[in-house]
């Protein structure tokens, strides 16, 4: 602040000195050109000459700067580029924060034929889809395909996701099926293509691309394992849903299941996400004993409530050994509701109705649910208590309706 005040005082003093010199100084300068004559004091002429010199110097400096920058057009292009960069940063930040409308506007306006325009157009399409503007998303995708025809597959993958969000599954499946995966060196595109097949429930097509993705350079091992787990789980779940297919014999379905299980990497076979659907497939094919053996073996390596619950839901076979095994688990996991339900189911099938009710009531105390009430009602019915069974079924139905209304 003192510096500015001192500069102001000096400027005022200099101005006052110049005014005094112009008024009190002796001598004058006469400039005559034809019939035009200009007369001024000596100091006025000196100040004017100084201003002309300074102006000329500034003009020469500006011309040199423009020459170094490539001219005025180059300067204007750099200014536009800086503006697009700023818009791009704002758009990317908005996208990261979930501000889809701002992201769509900024990224769309910032994109041009540049090294980052492809990413901006794709993100703009995503953002348009997020706010429900599917027409705008399609327009951004089509613009991308026009500007970058060599990367049209990326645009088709984005468009497939948009179609799935619009619940246009038939069109999405046709588009994904037409995408070529010839670029084996691009793990990002392969991963996106596999995920598109997953969203369309096209499990065989997704599984067929897994070896190519595994052989691609630069693919993240953790990401590859996650994708493989998702694909194989989907295949097993799909197989379980179709296991009652009348057109195939039980032996043929079992052979297909064995082939599918052999294709799964050894490291993934120990994951409970795959053991559960595989055990369900075995049970659906009448191999309940094999399924229970697999579940027992897997639970020895690490406890999973989902597998314990599945162990109890497999009806055949059910023996005293299975009950003893589950009760041993209960010692280490006394507050596991899934295990208590499984024990209740096992005891019911073995006709130990009092123990079944005890286990199911303990499960209901830990985690009340319509399922536990339904199991209790079934035990009451087996015991001949029709009134108690009807009451429990009614409570379970009311609880299910209440839970559904809360979800809606």
Buried (B, 14 or more C-beta within 10 A) or exposed (E): EEEEEEEEEEEEEEEEEBEEBBEEEEEEBEEEEEEEEEEBBBBBBBBEEEEEEEEEEEEEEEEEEBEEEEEEEEEEEEEEEEEBEEBBEBBBEBBEEEBBEBBBBBBBBBBEEEEBBBBBBBBBBBBBBBBEBBEBBBBBBEBBBEBBEEBBBBBBBBBBBBBBBBEBEEEBBEBBEEBEBEBBEBBEBBBBBBBBBBBBEBBEBBBBBBEBBBEBEEBEEEEBBEBBBBBBBBBBBBBBEBBEEEEBEEEEBBEBBEEBBEEBEEEBBEBBBBBBBBBBBBBBBEBBBEBBEBBBEBBEEEBBBEBBBBBBBBEEEBEEEBBEBBBEBBEEBEEBBBBBBBBBBBBBBBEBBEBBBBBBBBBBEBBEBBBBBBBBBBBBBBBEBEEBBEBBBEBBBEBBEEEEEEEE
